[in-house]
Amino acid sequence: MRKLIESTFVTLDGVIGSPEKWGSPYWDKEHAAYGESLFAASDALLLGRVTYEAFAQVWPKMEEAGDEDAGRMNALPKYVASTTLKEATWNATIIEGDVAQGITKLKEQPGQNILKYGTGELDRLLLEHKLVDEYHLWMFPVLAGSGQRIFDGIDTTHLGLVKSTTFASGIIVLVYEPK
């Protein structure tokens, strides 16, 4: 069975919104290598509508600009959980009907990991149905002060720490599994 891996950037005060504003001073070779290892171990992406729409606007342009990873990102199959999106482009399929059942079927297919970027509405469903196998929470040494917070409104959920990786920049990636 394939693993569903959640990869999310978060500040010390729990903010996940607008990482382009607070995260870029910490993006370096270590950061890139860790992200690439997650990406290389995956052969599909799971995205919520908001993340999908943002990525679909940016990644094709990055390939045109010569970004080395953009070609693979654009080629990977993408599965989008949305109740409002009517059609998808960018090599994406909308998960229709029972989203939890659709994701369960994806995980049962042969292949590598399914990588999920972005945290939002979809995470409530994923937590409720215990569909995420690993959470890679990238803790950045910055306080944002305000913004969308990770797992806002989620019921108490216990996770087990299985690994941590510290970068010279101060980022610590905490890897958790559901208990």
MOUR-V347192 format. One record per residue. N is the residue number from 1. SS is DSSP state (a for helix, b for strand, c for the rest). PSI is psi in whole degrees, 0 to 359 (NA if undefined). NEAR is the number of other C-alpha atoms within 12 Angstrom. Layout:
[[N & SS & PSI & NEAR] [N & SS & PSI & NEAR]]
This chain:
[[1 & c & 138 & 17] [2 & c & 152 & 25] [3 & c & 144 & 33] [4 & b & 118 & 40] [5 & b & 123 & 38] [6 & b & 129 & 40] [7 & b & 115 & 37] [8 & b & 135 & 38] [9 & b & 137 & 41] [10 & b & 142 & 37] [11 & b & 170 & 34] [12 & c & 334 & 24] [13 & c & 18 & 20] [14 & c & 8 & 27] [15 & b & 136 & 32] [16 & c & 342 & 35] [17 & c & 143 & 28] [18 & c & 52 & 22] [19 & a & 339 & 28] [20 & a & 338 & 15] [21 & a & 322 & 19] [22 & a & 346 & 25] [23 & c & 331 & 29] [24 & a & 329 & 18] [25 & a & 345 & 16] [26 & a & 355 & 26] [27 & c & 117 & 25] [28 & c & 194 & 17] [29 & a & 322 & 13] [30 & a & 314 & 20] [31 & a & 311 & 28] [32 & a & 319 & 19] [33 & a & 319 & 16] [34 & a & 314 & 24] [35 & a & 320 & 28] [36 & a & 323 & 20] [37 & a & 321 & 16] [38 & a & 316 & 31] [39 & a & 316 & 27] [40 & a & 332 & 21] [41 & c & 7 & 20] [42 & b & 149 & 30] [43 & b & 14 & 30] [44 & b & 157 & 37] [45 & b & 144 & 43] [46 & b & 127 & 46] [47 & b & 145 & 40] [48 & b & 169 & 37] [49 & a & 315 & 32] [50 & a & 313 & 24] [51 & a & 317 & 29] [52 & a & 310 & 36] [53 & a & 321 & 24] [54 & a & 313 & 18] [55 & a & 318 & 28] [56 & a & 336 & 27] [57 & a & 327 & 16] [58 & a & 312 & 19] [59 & a & 318 & 27] [60 & a & 324 & 25] [61 & a & 327 & 19] [62 & a & 324 & 19] [63 & a & 317 & 19] [64 & a & 329 & 14] [65 & c & 358 & 13] [66 & c & 11 & 12] [67 & c & 128 & 16] [68 & c & 321 & 15] [69 & c & 343 & 24] [70 & a & 323 & 23] [71 & a & 315 & 19] [72 & a & 318 & 24] [73 & a & 316 & 30] [74 & a & 328 & 29] [75 & a & 333 & 20] [76 & c & 142 & 26] [77 & b & 141 & 26] [78 & b & 138 & 36] [79 & b & 125 & 36] [80 & b & 124 & 42] [81 & b & 114 & 38] [82 & c & 140 & 31] [83 & c & 352 & 18] [84 & c & 336 & 15] [85 & c & 129 & 20] [86 & c & 331 & 15] [87 & c & 155 & 20] [88 & c & 149 & 23] [89 & c & 200 & 21] [90 & c & 43 & 29] [91 & c & 41 & 24] [92 & b & 151 & 30] [93 & b & 132 & 28] [94 & b & 131 & 30] [95 & b & 112 & 30] [96 & c & 157 & 20] [97 & c & 224 & 14] [98 & c & 104 & 16] [99 & a & 318 & 28] [100 & a & 317 & 27] [101 & a & 320 & 19] [102 & a & 318 & 25] [103 & a & 320 & 38] [104 & a & 317 & 25] [105 & a & 321 & 20] [106 & a & 317 & 31] [107 & a & 333 & 29] [108 & a & 344 & 18] [109 & c & 152 & 18] [110 & c & 152 & 15] [111 & c & 188 & 18] [112 & c & 191 & 23] [113 & b & 158 & 30] [114 & b & 122 & 39] [115 & b & 132 & 42] [116 & b & 125 & 41] [117 & b & 150 & 37] [118 & c & 143 & 38] [119 & c & 132 & 39] [120 & c & 218 & 31] [121 & a & 321 & 25] [122 & a & 330 & 34] [123 & a & 330 & 34] [124 & a & 314 & 24] [125 & a & 316 & 26] [126 & a & 318 & 34] [127 & a & 315 & 30] [128 & a & 321 & 18] [129 & c & 8 & 20] [130 & c & 51 & 24] [131 & c & 340 & 34] [132 & c & 131 & 36] [133 & c & 327 & 30] [134 & b & 137 & 33] [135 & b & 121 & 40] [136 & b & 98 & 37] [137 & b & 114 & 38] [138 & b & 101 & 39] [139 & b & 117 & 35] [140 & b & 140 & 33] [141 & c & 63 & 27] [142 & c & 147 & 27] [143 & c & 122 & 20] [144 & c & 334 & 23] [145 & c & 318 & 15] [146 & c & 164 & 17] [147 & c & 178 & 19] [148 & c & 131 & 23] [149 & b & 149 & 27] [150 & c & 134 & 29] [151 & c & 30 & 27] [152 & c & 131 & 19] [153 & c & 3 & 14] [154 & c & 140 & 19] [155 & c & 160 & 12] [156 & c & 127 & 12] [157 & c & 128 & 18] [158 & c & 135 & 13] [159 & b & 157 & 20] [160 & b & 129 & 17] [161 & b & 126 & 18] [162 & b & 342 & 18] [163 & b & 150 & 16] [164 & b & 144 & 19] [165 & b & 126 & 24] [166 & b & 132 & 20] [167 & c & 155 & 23] [168 & c & 332 & 16] [169 & c & 344 & 23] [170 & c & 350 & 22] [171 & c & 137 & 31] [172 & b & 123 & 28] [173 & b & 118 & 34] [174 & b & 124 & 27] [175 & b & 120 & 27] [176 & b & 151 & 26] [177 & b & 153 & 25] [178 & b & 147 & 25] [179 & c & NA & 14]]
